[in-house]
Amino acid sequence: MSNIKIVCDSLSDIPSEYIEKYNISIVPLSVIFDGKEYIDGVDINKDEFYKMLRDNDNLPKTSQVTYIKFKEEFEKHIKQGYEVLYIGGSSNASGTYQSAVMAKNDIEGGVVVTFDTLSLSLGCGCMVISAAKLAQEGKCIDEILNHLDNTKKNSSVLFTVETLEYLQKGGRISLAKATIGNMLNIKPILCIDDGLVKPISQVRGKKQVIGKIIEILKDQHGDDFSNKYVIIGCGDNKSDLEVFKKRLIEEFKNIDCLEVNMGSCICAHSGPGVLGIGCVDK
């Protein structure tokens, strides 16, 4: 059994079976909906969150994990005899990572190491799984960190949204652009660049958007995914994910797609009809 405890936050989207397989601890952010605070994945599950998004005109806000929560989490695992490796969501997108660093600096005794993925959601999830597998194989923290540094340089996160409505509500695009874009069935393709969500392309129509994502992935990684961890994700649009997975299997050699429903930290900004892919080197 590994003496390294992998800890992440809910900015990562990880298939539940891998959380259990590698005994990963997830420290949840909070979601604030109409003035009421919910602990992500504790007070509200994903299906409930999607429904609230569909039924409510207001966008929720996410609140970072506090210093106290991280300090308690790290101390708990140290007392159990673990070295702690915290793999965090992008420090450029949330103050959560900085809270973890502050907590680490106040820990007396034990080993706590933090790593900034500069990624979000599916990208974080791939890195966490990759690190957890290495820990289970008996690798030390320095070896895992070296691997993570290398994978971070060649990682990709791409996603699209069902409607521009939520990007407009969140202030990412203007009302005029959203209105015209929805009328023309414009589908943006967004990426994680330097730890932030940025547009990379756009097409018209759902069928075209999957083809464009595949084209971008081939440009970035080629068509052989035998050495990649891949997670694909959606919100409440499971049928879109099934179509996406079928196309990926047709277009790429040796691709193994893990599936997850994306959490509130992404869907709060994208809406529940999100579709995406994250991949990193094994």
C-alpha positions in Angstrom: 0.0 0.0 0.0 1.2 3.5 -0.9 2.1 5.9 1.9 1.2 8.8 -0.3 -2.3 10.3 0.0 -3.6 12.0 -3.1 -5.8 14.9 -2.3 -7.6 17.2 -4.9 -10.5 19.6 -4.9 -13.8 19.6 -6.7 -12.4 21.7 -9.5 -11.3 18.2 -10.7 -13.8 15.9 -12.4 -12.9 12.3 -11.7 -15.0 9.2 -12.5 -16.3 7.8 -9.2 -14.8 4.3 -9.8 -11.3 5.8 -9.9 -11.9 7.8 -6.7 -12.6 4.5 -4.9 -9.9 2.5 -6.8 -7.1 4.9 -5.8 -8.6 6.1 -2.5 -8.5 9.8 -3.6 -9.7 12.5 -1.2 -11.7 15.4 -2.7 -12.0 18.6 -0.8 -15.2 20.3 -2.0 -15.8 23.9 -3.0 -19.1 25.5 -2.2 -21.8 26.6 -4.5 -24.0 29.5 -3.7 -27.5 29.5 -5.3 -30.0 32.3 -4.6 -28.2 33.1 -1.4 -28.0 29.6 -0.1 -24.7 27.8 0.2 -24.3 24.1 -0.7 -21.1 22.0 -0.3 -20.4 20.6 -3.7 -21.2 16.9 -3.8 -22.3 16.8 -0.2 -25.4 19.0 0.2 -26.3 18.9 -3.5 -25.6 16.2 -6.1 -25.0 16.7 -9.8 -28.5 15.9 -11.0 -30.0 18.3 -8.5 -27.6 21.0 -9.6 -28.4 20.5 -13.3 -32.1 20.8 -12.5 -31.5 24.0 -10.5 -29.6 25.5 -13.4 -32.4 24.6 -15.9 -35.1 26.0 -13.6 -33.5 29.1 -12.4 -32.8 32.4 -14.2 -29.9 33.3 -11.9 -26.4 31.8 -12.1 -24.9 30.2 -9.1 -21.5 31.3 -7.7 -18.7 29.0 -6.6 -16.8 29.7 -3.4 -13.2 28.5 -2.9 -12.1 26.0 -0.3 -11.0 27.7 2.9 -7.6 27.5 4.6 -9.2 25.8 7.6 -10.7 23.0 5.6 -7.4 22.3 3.9 -5.5 22.4 7.2 -7.9 19.9 8.8 -7.7 17.6 5.7 -3.9 17.6 5.6 -3.5 17.1 9.3 -6.0 14.2 9.2 -4.0 12.3 6.7 -0.6 13.1 8.3 -2.0 11.6 11.6 -2.8 8.5 9.6 0.9 8.2 8.6 0.6 9.5 5.0 2.7 11.9 3.0 0.2 14.2 1.3 0.2 15.3 -2.3 -2.4 17.9 -3.1 -3.1 18.3 -6.8 -5.1 21.5 -7.3 -7.3 23.2 -9.8 -5.8 26.2 -11.6 -4.5 28.9 -9.3 -5.4 31.4 -12.1 -9.1 30.5 -12.0 -9.7 30.1 -8.2 -8.2 31.1 -4.9 -8.6 27.5 -3.7 -5.0 26.5 -4.6 -3.6 29.5 -2.6 -5.7 28.4 0.4 -4.0 25.0 0.2 -0.6 26.5 0.1 -1.3 28.6 3.1 -2.5 25.5 5.0 0.5 23.5 4.0 2.9 26.2 5.2 1.2 26.1 8.7 1.5 22.3 9.0 4.1 21.2 11.6 5.5 17.8 11.1 4.7 15.5 8.2 5.0 16.0 4.5 2.6 18.1 2.5 3.4 18.9 -1.2 1.1 21.0 -3.5 1.0 20.9 -7.3 -0.8 23.5 -9.4 -2.2 21.8 -12.5 -3.1 25.1 -14.2 -6.1 23.1 -15.5 -9.7 22.5 -14.6 -12.3 19.8 -14.6 -11.4 16.9 -17.0 -7.8 18.0 -17.3 -7.3 18.0 -13.5 -9.0 14.7 -13.3 -6.6 13.1 -15.8 -3.6 14.4 -13.9 -5.0 13.2 -10.5 -5.6 9.7 -11.9 -2.2 9.6 -13.4 -0.6 10.6 -10.1 -2.7 8.2 -8.1 -1.7 5.3 -10.3 2.0 6.1 -9.8 1.6 6.4 -6.1 -0.1 3.0 -6.0 2.9 1.6 -7.9 5.2 2.8 -5.2 6.6 5.9 -6.8 7.9 8.7 -4.4 6.5 12.2 -4.4 9.4 13.6 -6.4 8.9 11.1 -9.1 5.2 11.8 -9.3 5.9 15.6 -9.4 8.4 15.2 -12.2 5.8 13.2 -14.2 3.1 15.8 -13.5 5.3 18.6 -14.7 5.8 16.8 -18.0 2.2 15.9 -18.5 1.1 19.4 -17.8 3.1 20.6 -20.8 1.2 18.3 -23.2 -2.3 18.3 -21.8 -5.5 19.3 -23.5 -9.0 20.3 -22.2 -11.6 21.1 -24.9 -15.3 21.6 -24.4 -18.4 23.1 -25.9 -21.8 24.3 -24.6 -25.4 23.7 -25.6 -26.4 27.4 -25.5 -24.5 30.7 -25.1 -27.0 31.7 -22.5 -24.9 30.8 -19.5 -21.7 32.3 -20.9 -23.7 35.5 -21.3 -25.1 35.4 -17.8 -21.6 35.0 -16.5 -20.4 38.0 -18.3 -18.1 36.1 -20.7 -19.9 37.3 -23.8 -22.4 40.2 -24.5 -26.2 39.7 -24.7 -26.1 40.7 -28.3 -23.5 38.1 -29.2 -25.3 35.4 -27.3 -28.6 36.3 -28.9 -27.2 36.3 -32.4 -25.1 33.2 -31.7 -28.0 31.2 -30.5 -30.1 32.2 -33.5 -27.3 31.1 -35.8 -26.7 27.9 -33.7 -23.1 28.9 -33.0 -21.2 26.4 -30.9 -18.1 27.8 -29.3 -15.1 25.5 -28.6 -13.3 26.5 -25.4 -10.0 25.4 -24.0 -8.0 25.7 -20.8 -5.0 28.0 -21.6 -2.6 29.1 -18.8 -5.2 28.0 -16.3 -8.1 30.0 -17.7 -11.0 29.2 -19.9 -10.5 30.8 -23.4 -12.2 30.4 -26.8 -10.2 28.5 -29.4 -12.7 28.1 -32.2 -16.4 28.1 -33.1 -18.7 26.3 -35.6 -22.4 26.2 -36.5 -24.3 23.2 -35.3 -23.8 20.3 -32.9 -22.6 17.8 -35.6 -19.9 20.2 -36.7 -18.6 20.9 -33.2 -17.6 17.3 -32.5 -15.7 17.1 -35.8 -13.9 20.4 -35.0 -12.9 19.1 -31.5 -11.5 16.0 -33.1 -9.6 18.1 -35.7 -8.0 20.2 -32.9 -7.1 17.0 -30.9 -5.4 15.5 -33.9 -3.4 18.7 -34.5 -2.3 18.7 -30.9 -1.7 15.0 -30.3 -1.9 13.0 -33.5 -4.3 10.0 -33.9 -2.7 7.4 -31.6 -3.9 7.8 -28.0 -2.4 4.6 -26.6 -0.2 6.6 -24.2 -3.0 9.0 -23.0 -5.4 9.2 -20.1 -8.7 10.5 -21.6 -11.8 11.6 -19.7 -14.9 12.7 -21.5 -17.7 14.5 -19.7 -21.1 16.0 -20.0 -23.8 17.5 -17.8 -27.3 16.3 -18.2 -26.8 15.6 -21.9 -25.8 11.9 -21.8 -26.9 11.2 -25.3 -24.4 13.8 -26.6 -21.6 12.1 -24.7 -22.5 8.7 -26.3 -22.3 10.3 -29.8 -19.0 12.0 -28.9 -17.5 8.7 -27.6 -18.5 6.8 -30.7 -16.8 9.4 -32.9 -13.6 9.4 -30.8 -13.3 5.6 -31.0 -13.7 5.8 -34.8 -11.2 8.6 -35.2 -8.4 7.7 -32.8 -6.3 4.5 -32.4 -6.2 2.8 -29.0 -8.3 5.4 -27.2 -9.8 4.5 -23.8 -12.4 7.0 -22.8 -13.3 7.3 -19.1 -16.7 9.0 -18.6 -17.9 11.4 -16.0 -20.7 13.9 -15.3 -19.0 17.2 -15.0 -19.5 19.0 -11.7 -20.9 22.3 -10.5 -17.5 24.2 -10.7 -17.6 24.0 -14.5 -21.4 23.8 -15.1 -22.0 26.9 -13.0 -20.4 28.8 -15.9 -21.1 26.6 -18.9 -24.6 25.4 -18.1 -25.8 21.8 -17.8 -25.5 21.0 -21.5 -21.7 20.9 -21.6 -19.6 18.4 -23.5 -15.8 18.1 -23.2 -12.7 16.0 -23.2 -9.4 16.1 -21.2 -6.3 14.2 -22.0 -2.8 13.9 -20.6 0.2 11.6 -21.2 0.3 8.5 -19.1 
